[in-house]
């Protein structure tokens, strides 16, 4: 049995969120950036749980496109977080500005993907919608504070 585009993208996003959530604590100079990104991604998980557990209604192509952009952004975040966690602490200390820029770019990518998702068209509880909008605002603010956007 093949998955619908809705099921496939939601499954892939859930896998990425779970992988990011399961990453060990960071102990490098990028600890604050790392922890902030992981925390924000974890806060997105109720959205995907609601969409996955909700009615089997077909999502519009604009929603699927936004979710697919988010999947790509989360995959980029996962790869970057893994490289920071597994990378040389000495190298990271010497390249802190370069690493900060990578975090900024991933934050911008996630924020742009969240901007593509029309929350008002999703059949999710109001509390989940509000939480996702707050997290989206945090991603926007993080991008502005770091000079992105």
Number of C-alpha atoms within 10 A of each C-alpha: 3 6 9 10 15 20 17 13 21 21 17 17 22 20 15 22 23 14 14 22 17 11 13 10 11 17 12 18 18 20 14 12 17 22 14 14 20 20 14 18 20 16 17 19 17 16 20 19 15 15 18 16 9 11 10 10 9 12 16 12 11 13 18 19 17 18 22 22 20 23 23 18 23 26 20 18 26 21 13 17 24 17 11 20 19 11 12 11 15 11 9 17 13 11 12 15 12 11 18 16 14 16 21 22 19 20 25 21 21 23 23 19 21 23 15 17 19 12 17 9 11 15 14 18 10 10 10 19 17 12 15 20 16 15 20 21 14 16 24 20 16 20 20 13 11 15 10 14 14
